[in-house]
């Protein structure tokens, strides 16, 4: 039987080594083989907390090390992070257990040479608790407190102001809600433990999600998983029965499914993606939900040679940095600034290419799951400056958010959901 700490150590090493996403590893039940049911909750929590709080943890570890963290053997650093995580963020775990078990892991995982270091550093962490830098350096303080890189803290503070920036970063450390959309094409009631949200319609929050894909409701196609913010995006596009809709970057397909239900399964939706295996997932979901109007198309959204029909509505949900979904994918927060610098050019190219297929009087929605202005408001501003045949469309006042130029940023603190940006345009010529 594998204990939770050893399993967490192995998973964290794999994430570090392979640059894997934790949500995929933690949802893969094979990763929890050999862990007792009682230990699985602890295993999940330790992995997620180490990833969410890495900058805070590393800052505290560095206070008691004579050498930079990057010079430590990766396995030793992972053991230290795992121990510090328990000491700083898990009140119910005795300090002695956190320290002693960390030393045991060091010995079992070929790091006996570092067992003394692990013991000494973790004892100092235990004695001193969480230490944060002086607040006089605002950006450094926020970075260490909320575990975001300084360049993101700075961008958030400049754009949203410090108070809102702190709310965004604090919300990312809360347990992320799991939302579903009830399938309006079927009349059956949900048997899952789900609570209907006040807004938008047909949106539910799961109170005890568990493995929802094994539920009877899932097999019967009574719902699909989709965040509340993503459902609001579909509401802004507001397709109608009989229309032709193009979803240019559709995977994983949640928006396509909601749009089809809003259209009462009458009309045509062309659901595009660059990955064939993701299109198969979209087809499988459509079949499970009883949706018949979806046509999947293998296509690069930036391909200017693609032949597509003229559409009444277009959804342009582009690839982005993901700084609105750090609550679900905590490792996103550690992306290097250079890693995301090329995204605005690609996003604009996709938007400009997609608008060619919209009919006069039609509506196009541009959206991302990030909160960075260079991927959102600045893209929209450039688009309107270069396209006199389009105008911005006002977004429903019912939807709360931060007015972002011509669009709206839905903040995690607004609805307890993913951060999201939505803008809408109408073709006028």
C-alpha positions in Angstrom: 0.0 0.0 0.0 1.4 3.4 -1.1 1.1 6.2 1.5 -0.3 9.6 0.4 3.0 11.4 0.9 5.0 9.0 -1.3 2.3 9.2 -4.0 2.3 13.0 -3.8 6.1 13.0 -4.1 6.0 10.8 -7.2 3.3 12.9 -8.8 5.1 16.2 -8.1 8.3 14.8 -9.6 6.4 13.8 -12.7 4.8 17.2 -13.1 8.2 18.8 -12.7 10.0 16.4 -15.0 7.4 16.1 -17.8 5.7 19.6 -17.5 2.4 17.7 -17.0 -0.8 19.4 -15.9 -1.9 18.4 -12.4 -5.6 18.3 -13.2 -5.0 15.5 -15.7 -2.7 13.5 -13.4 -5.1 13.9 -10.4 -8.2 13.0 -12.4 -6.4 9.9 -13.7 -7.4 7.2 -11.2 -4.4 5.1 -12.1 -2.2 7.7 -10.3 -4.0 6.8 -7.1 -3.6 3.0 -7.4 -2.3 1.6 -4.1 -3.5 4.5 -2.1 -6.2 3.8 0.5 -9.5 5.7 0.0 -8.8 7.7 3.2 -5.4 8.8 1.9 -6.6 9.9 -1.5 -8.0 13.2 -0.2 -4.7 13.9 1.5 -2.8 13.0 -1.6 -4.8 15.3 -3.8 -4.6 18.2 -1.4 -0.9 17.9 -0.9 -0.2 17.9 -4.7 -2.5 20.8 -5.3 -1.2 22.9 -2.4 2.4 22.5 -3.3 1.6 23.7 -6.8 -0.6 26.5 -5.7 1.8 27.8 -3.0 5.1 27.1 -4.6 6.5 30.7 -4.6 5.4 31.1 -1.0 6.9 27.8 0.0 10.2 28.4 -1.9 10.6 31.8 -0.3 10.2 30.3 3.2 12.6 27.4 2.3 15.2 29.9 1.0 15.4 31.6 4.4 17.0 28.5 5.9 19.2 27.3 3.1 22.8 28.3 2.4 22.5 27.6 -1.3 20.0 28.7 -3.9 17.1 26.3 -4.4 18.0 25.7 -8.0 21.2 24.0 -6.9 19.3 21.4 -4.9 18.7 18.0 -6.5 15.1 18.2 -7.8 13.9 15.2 -5.7 15.3 16.9 -2.5 13.5 20.2 -3.4 10.3 18.3 -3.9 10.6 16.6 -0.5 11.2 20.0 1.1 8.3 21.6 -0.6 6.0 18.7 0.4 7.1 18.9 4.0 6.8 22.7 4.1 3.3 22.5 2.5 2.1 20.3 5.4 3.7 22.6 8.1 2.5 25.9 6.6 -0.9 25.1 5.1 -2.3 21.9 6.8 -3.2 22.6 10.4 -4.5 19.1 11.1 -1.1 17.4 10.4 1.2 17.3 13.4 4.5 19.0 12.8 6.4 15.9 14.0 4.6 13.7 11.4 5.3 16.2 8.6 9.0 16.3 9.4 9.6 12.7 10.2 7.7 11.4 7.2 9.7 13.8 4.9 12.9 12.4 6.3 11.7 8.9 5.6 10.8 9.7 2.0 14.3 11.2 1.5 15.8 7.9 2.7 13.5 5.7 0.6 13.8 7.7 -2.6 17.6 7.6 -2.8 18.2 11.0 -1.0 19.6 9.8 2.3 22.5 12.2 1.9 20.0 15.1 2.3 18.0 13.6 5.3 19.8 15.9 7.8 19.1 18.9 5.6 15.5 18.0 5.3 15.1 17.6 9.0 16.9 20.8 9.9 15.1 23.1 7.4 11.7 21.7 8.1 12.2 22.2 11.9 13.0 25.8 11.3 9.9 26.2 9.1 7.9 24.6 11.9 9.3 27.0 14.5 8.8 30.2 12.5 5.6 29.6 10.5 4.9 31.5 7.3 7.2 34.4 6.8 6.4 37.1 4.2 8.6 40.0 2.9 8.1 43.6 3.9 4.9 45.2 2.4 6.9 48.2 1.3 7.8 46.4 -1.9 4.2 45.8 -2.9 4.8 43.6 -5.9 7.3 41.3 -4.1 5.0 41.0 -1.1 1.9 40.1 -3.3 4.0 37.6 -5.2 5.2 35.8 -2.1 1.8 36.0 -0.4 -0.4 34.7 -3.3 2.3 32.7 -5.1 2.1 34.5 -8.5 5.1 35.6 -10.5 6.0 39.3 -10.0 5.2 40.2 -13.6 1.6 39.0 -13.2 1.2 40.8 -9.9 2.4 44.0 -11.6 0.0 43.6 -14.6 -3.0 42.8 -12.4 -2.3 45.8 -10.1 -1.8 48.2 -12.9 -4.9 47.1 -14.8 -7.4 46.3 -12.0 -5.9 48.2 -9.1 -4.4 46.6 -6.0 -7.7 45.8 -4.2 -9.2 43.9 -7.2 -5.9 42.3 -8.0 -5.7 40.9 -4.5 -9.3 39.5 -4.8 -8.4 37.8 -8.1 -5.2 36.2 -6.6 -6.9 35.2 -3.4 -9.8 33.6 -5.2 -7.3 31.4 -7.2 -6.3 29.8 -3.9 -9.8 28.8 -3.0 -11.2 25.4 -3.9 -12.5 25.7 -7.5 -16.2 25.0 -8.0 -17.3 22.4 -10.5 -20.2 23.6 -12.6 -22.4 21.7 -15.0 -25.1 22.7 -17.5 -28.3 20.7 -17.5 -29.2 19.3 -20.9 -32.4 21.1 -21.9 -33.0 18.7 -24.7 -34.0 16.1 -22.1 -36.8 16.4 -19.6 -35.3 14.2 -16.8 -34.4 15.7 -13.5 -30.8 15.5 -12.2 -30.2 12.9 -9.4 -26.7 14.3 -8.6 -26.3 16.4 -5.6 -26.3 19.7 -7.5 -27.5 23.2 -6.6 -29.0 25.5 -9.3 -27.2 28.8 -9.5 -29.2 32.0 -9.5 -27.6 32.9 -12.8 -27.3 31.9 -15.6 -30.2 29.6 -16.4 -29.7 25.8 -16.4 -26.4 26.1 -14.6 -25.7 24.0 -11.5 -22.9 23.7 -9.0 -21.8 20.2 -7.8 -21.5 20.0 -4.1 -19.9 16.5 -4.0 -18.5 16.1 -7.5 -16.6 12.8 -7.0 -16.1 10.8 -10.2 -19.1 12.3 -12.0 -18.4 10.4 -15.3 -19.5 7.2 -13.4 -22.9 8.6 -12.5 -26.1 7.5 -14.2 -26.9 11.2 -15.0 -23.7 11.4 -17.0 -24.3 8.2 -18.9 -27.9 9.3 -19.7 -26.6 12.6 -21.1 -28.5 14.8 -18.6 -25.6 17.3 -18.3 -22.1 18.3 -19.4 -19.3 19.9 -17.4 -18.9 23.6 -18.2 -17.7 26.5 -16.0 -20.2 29.2 -15.2 -18.1 31.8 -17.0 -18.1 29.7 -20.1 -21.8 29.4 -20.0 -22.1 33.2 -19.8 -20.0 33.4 -22.9 -22.6 31.3 -24.7 -25.3 33.6 -23.4 -23.6 36.6 -25.0 -23.5 34.8 -28.4 -27.2 33.9 -28.0 -27.7 31.7 -31.1 -31.2 31.0 -32.3 -33.0 28.0 -33.8 -32.1 27.3 -37.4 -28.9 29.5 -37.5 -25.5 28.5 -38.7 -22.8 28.8 -36.0 -19.1 28.3 -36.3 -17.1 27.5 -33.1 -13.6 28.1 -34.4 -11.5 26.7 -31.5 -14.1 24.4 -30.0 -12.2 21.8 -27.8 -13.1 20.5 -25.3 -16.6 21.3 -26.7 -18.6 22.6 -23.7 -19.6 25.8 -25.5 -20.6 23.9 -28.6 -22.9 21.7 -26.5 -24.5 24.6 -24.8 -25.0 26.5 -28.1 -26.7 23.5 -29.6 -29.1 23.3 -26.7 -29.8 27.0 -26.9 -30.7 26.4 -30.6 -33.0 23.5 -29.5 -30.9 21.2 -31.7 -32.1 22.9 -34.9 -29.7 24.5 -37.3 -26.0 23.9 -37.9 -22.9 24.1 -35.7 -19.5 23.7 -37.3 -17.1 22.8 -34.4 -13.5 23.2 -35.4 -10.2 22.2 -33.7 -6.6 21.5 -34.7 -6.4 18.2 -32.9 -8.2 15.2 -34.3 -8.5 13.4 -30.9 -10.2 16.4 -29.4 -12.8 16.3 -32.2 -13.5 12.7 -31.4 -14.3 13.7 -27.8 -16.6 16.4 -29.1 -18.5 13.9 -31.3 -18.7 11.5 -28.3 -20.1 14.2 -26.1 -22.7 15.3 -28.7 -23.8 11.7 -29.1 -24.2 11.3 -25.3 -26.3 14.4 -25.0 -28.4 13.5 -28.0 -27.2 16.5 -30.1 -27.3 16.0 -33.9 -26.5 19.4 -35.4 -22.8 19.4 -34.6 -20.3 18.9 -37.5 -16.7 18.6 -36.5 -13.9 19.9 -38.7 -10.2 19.4 -38.4 -8.9 22.9 -39.0 -6.3 25.4 -37.9 -8.2 28.5 -36.9 -5.5 30.7 -38.4 -5.7 29.0 -41.8 -6.8 31.6 -44.3 -7.4 29.0 -47.0 -10.2 27.1 -45.2 -13.6 27.0 -46.9 -16.4 27.6 -44.5 -20.0 28.7 -44.9 -21.2 32.2 -44.1 -22.4 32.1 -40.5 -25.0 33.9 -38.4 -22.9 33.6 -35.3 -19.2 32.9 -34.7 -17.6 32.0 -31.4 -13.9 32.8 -31.4 -12.6 31.4 -28.0 -8.9 31.6 -28.7 -5.8 29.9 -27.2 -4.5 32.0 -24.3 -2.2 32.2 -21.3 -4.9 30.8 -19.0 -4.4 33.2 -16.1 -8.2 33.0 -15.4 -8.1 29.2 -14.6 -5.2 29.0 -12.2 -7.5 27.7 -9.5 -8.0 24.5 -11.6 -4.5 24.4 -13.2 -2.2 26.0 -10.6 1.0 25.4 -12.5 -0.2 27.9 -15.2 0.7 30.7 -12.8 4.4 29.9 -13.2 4.6 30.4 -16.9 7.5 32.5 -18.0 6.6 35.9 -19.5 8.5 35.0 -22.7 6.4 31.8 -23.0 3.2 33.8 -23.5 4.6 36.8 -25.4 3.7 35.4 -28.9 0.0 34.7 -28.0 -1.5 38.2 -28.8 -0.3 37.9 -32.4 -1.8 34.5 -32.8 -5.1 35.6 -31.1 -5.4 38.6 -33.4 -4.7 36.4 -36.5 -7.5 34.0 -35.5 -10.0 36.8 -34.8 -9.2 38.5 -38.1 -9.4 35.3 -40.0 -12.6 34.2 -38.4 -14.5 37.4 -39.0 -14.4 36.8 -42.8 -17.1 34.1 -42.4 -19.7 36.3 -40.6 -22.7 37.6 -42.5 -23.9 41.2 -42.4 -25.9 41.7 -39.2 -24.2 38.6 -37.6 -22.6 38.5 -34.2 -19.0 37.3 -33.4 -17.9 36.7 -29.8 -14.2 36.9 -28.9 -13.3 35.2 -25.6 -10.4 34.0 -23.5 -9.9 32.3 -20.1 -7.2 34.9 -19.2 -7.3 38.3 -17.5 -4.3 39.9 -19.2 -5.2 43.1 -21.2 -2.8 42.4 -24.0 -4.8 39.2 -24.8 -8.2 40.9 -24.3 -9.1 44.5 -24.5 -6.0 45.5 -26.6 -6.9 42.8 -29.2 -10.4 44.1 -29.4 -9.3 47.7 -29.7 -6.9 46.9 -32.5 -9.7 44.9 -34.3 -12.1 47.7 -34.2 -9.5 50.2 -35.4 -8.7 48.0 -38.4 -12.2 46.9 -39.2 -14.7 49.7 -40.0 -17.2 47.1 -41.0 -17.7 45.9 -37.4 -19.0 47.6 -34.3 -18.8 46.5 -30.6 -22.0 45.1 -29.2 -23.0 45.9 -25.6 -22.9 43.0 -23.2 -26.0 42.1 -21.1 -26.1 44.3 -18.0 -27.2 41.3 -16.0 -23.6 39.9 -16.3 -21.3 41.2 -13.6 -17.7 42.0 -14.5 -14.9 44.5 -14.9 -15.5 46.7 -17.9 -12.5 45.9 -20.1 -12.5 48.4 -23.0 -15.2 47.1 -25.4 -15.5 43.8 -23.5 -16.1 42.4 -20.0 -13.7 40.6 -17.7 -15.5 38.1 -15.5 -13.5 37.9 -12.3 -13.2 34.8 -10.1 -14.3 37.0 -7.2 -17.5 37.9 -9.0 -19.2 34.5 -9.4 -16.7 32.0 -7.7 -15.9 30.8 -11.2 -13.0 30.9 -13.7 -11.7 34.3 -14.8 -12.9 35.0 -18.3 -13.0 37.7 -21.0 -15.9 38.3 -23.4 -16.4 40.8 -26.2 -19.0 40.9 -28.9 -19.0 42.4 -32.4 -21.6 42.9 -35.1 -20.8 43.0 -38.8 -22.5 46.2 -40.1 -21.3 46.2 -43.8 
